[in-house]
Amino acid sequence: MLRKDVLERFFEALAAGDLAKVRACCTASARFWHSFDQTAHDLDAIEPQWQALACDFSEVRFADVRRQKTVSGYVQQHVMMVRRHDGRRIAWPACVVVRIKDGRISRLDEYIDRAGTFEILGEGKPMAPGLEDI
């Protein structure tokens, strides 16, 4: 059985709301930057945002994952899907550039276009419109 890489473990733990496992995937000095706030957060500053994600939605998924290894880590495109408490599913495409140090995440830069949010009807597969042919 192949061991999951740190980025896969990170996103699985984030989707499950397991913040201890999320933190275990990161270096103590890790920084997390978002395109929407243009601020690099440390672990203590980003954890409340992760907690809110787990509390505000009944389901969180990262789907349609396309990951490329780089010299210093990974570049990953995915669709982040959440289920609101009213049952509606909304999603948006995202891209992360990740640096790995000593097997853990030392930097994650997340590019999200919040204006690109779309609703997923029924139980259809979360896929960004227009990316079906990739």
C-alpha positions as CSV (number, residue, x, y, z in Angstrom):
1,M,0.0,0.0,0.0
2,L,1.3,3.4,-1.0
3,R,1.7,6.0,1.8
4,K,-0.3,9.1,1.2
5,D,1.7,12.3,0.6
6,V,1.5,15.1,3.1
7,L,-0.7,17.3,0.9
8,E,-3.2,14.5,0.5
9,R,-3.2,13.9,4.3
10,F,-3.6,17.7,4.9
11,F,-6.7,18.1,2.7
12,E,-8.3,14.9,4.0
13,A,-7.8,16.1,7.6
14,L,-9.1,19.6,6.7
15,A,-12.2,18.1,5.0
16,A,-12.8,16.0,8.1
17,G,-12.3,19.0,10.5
18,D,-9.4,17.2,12.2
19,L,-7.3,20.2,13.1
20,A,-4.7,18.2,15.1
21,K,-4.0,16.2,11.9
22,V,-4.0,19.3,9.8
23,R,-1.4,20.9,12.1
24,A,0.7,17.7,12.1
25,C,1.1,18.1,8.3
26,C,2.8,21.5,8.8
27,T,6.1,22.8,10.1
28,A,5.9,24.9,13.2
29,S,6.7,28.0,11.2
30,A,4.3,27.3,8.3
31,R,2.6,30.2,6.6
32,F,-0.7,30.2,4.7
33,W,-1.5,33.0,2.2
34,H,-4.9,33.6,0.5
35,S,-5.4,35.7,-2.6
36,F,-8.6,37.1,-1.1
37,D,-6.9,38.7,2.0
38,Q,-3.3,38.9,0.8
39,T,-2.0,38.1,4.2
40,A,0.4,35.3,5.3
41,H,-1.0,33.7,8.4
42,D,0.8,31.5,10.9
43,L,-0.7,28.3,12.3
44,D,-2.3,30.0,15.3
45,A,-3.9,32.7,13.0
46,I,-5.2,30.3,10.4
47,E,-6.6,27.7,12.7
48,P,-9.8,29.7,13.5
49,Q,-10.5,29.9,9.8
50,W,-10.1,26.1,9.5
51,Q,-12.4,25.7,12.5
52,A,-15.0,27.9,11.0
53,L,-14.9,25.9,7.8
54,A,-15.6,22.7,9.8
55,C,-18.4,24.4,11.8
56,D,-20.1,26.4,9.1
57,F,-20.7,23.6,6.7
58,S,-22.1,20.1,7.1
59,E,-19.7,18.7,4.4
60,V,-16.3,19.9,3.0
61,R,-14.7,18.1,0.0
62,F,-11.8,18.7,-2.3
63,A,-12.6,17.2,-5.7
64,D,-11.3,17.1,-9.2
65,V,-7.8,17.3,-7.8
66,R,-4.9,17.8,-10.3
67,R,-1.5,17.8,-8.5
68,Q,1.9,18.4,-10.0
69,K,5.1,17.8,-8.1
70,T,7.6,20.7,-8.3
71,V,11.2,21.1,-7.1
72,S,10.1,22.6,-3.8
73,G,6.7,20.9,-3.3
74,Y,3.5,20.9,-5.3
75,V,1.0,22.9,-7.4
76,Q,-2.5,21.6,-7.0
77,Q,-5.8,22.6,-8.7
78,H,-9.0,21.5,-7.2
79,V,-12.7,22.3,-6.6
80,M,-13.5,23.0,-3.0
81,M,-17.1,22.0,-2.4
82,V,-19.1,22.7,0.8
83,R,-22.6,21.7,1.7
84,R,-24.5,24.4,3.6
85,H,-26.7,23.4,6.5
86,D,-29.7,24.0,4.2
87,G,-28.4,21.2,1.9
88,R,-27.3,23.4,-1.0
89,R,-23.9,22.5,-2.3
90,I,-21.6,25.3,-3.5
91,A,-18.1,25.1,-4.9
92,W,-15.3,27.1,-6.4
93,P,-12.1,26.3,-8.2
94,A,-8.8,26.9,-6.4
95,C,-5.1,26.5,-6.9
96,V,-2.5,26.1,-4.2
97,V,1.2,26.4,-4.5
98,V,2.8,24.4,-1.7
99,R,6.4,24.3,-0.4
100,I,7.5,21.2,1.5
101,K,10.3,21.2,4.1
102,D,11.4,18.0,5.9
103,G,8.2,16.2,4.7
104,R,5.8,18.8,6.0
105,I,4.1,21.9,4.6
106,S,6.1,25.1,5.2
107,R,4.1,27.4,2.9
108,L,0.8,27.2,1.2
109,D,-0.4,30.0,-1.1
110,E,-4.0,29.6,-2.1
111,Y,-5.6,31.3,-5.1
112,I,-9.4,31.5,-5.0
113,D,-11.7,33.5,-7.2
114,R,-14.7,33.9,-4.9
115,A,-16.6,35.4,-7.8
116,G,-16.3,32.0,-9.5
117,T,-18.5,30.3,-7.0
118,F,-21.1,28.0,-8.5
119,E,-23.9,25.8,-7.2
120,I,-23.8,22.0,-7.7
121,L,-27.3,20.8,-8.3
122,G,-28.4,17.4,-6.9
123,E,-25.6,15.1,-6.0
124,G,-23.6,15.7,-9.2
125,K,-19.8,15.6,-9.3
126,P,-18.1,18.8,-8.1
127,M,-16.3,20.0,-11.2
128,A,-15.5,23.5,-12.3
129,P,-17.5,24.5,-15.4
130,G,-15.2,24.5,-18.4
131,L,-12.6,22.2,-16.9
132,E,-14.3,19.0,-17.9
133,D,-11.9,18.3,-20.7
134,I,-8.7,18.4,-18.6
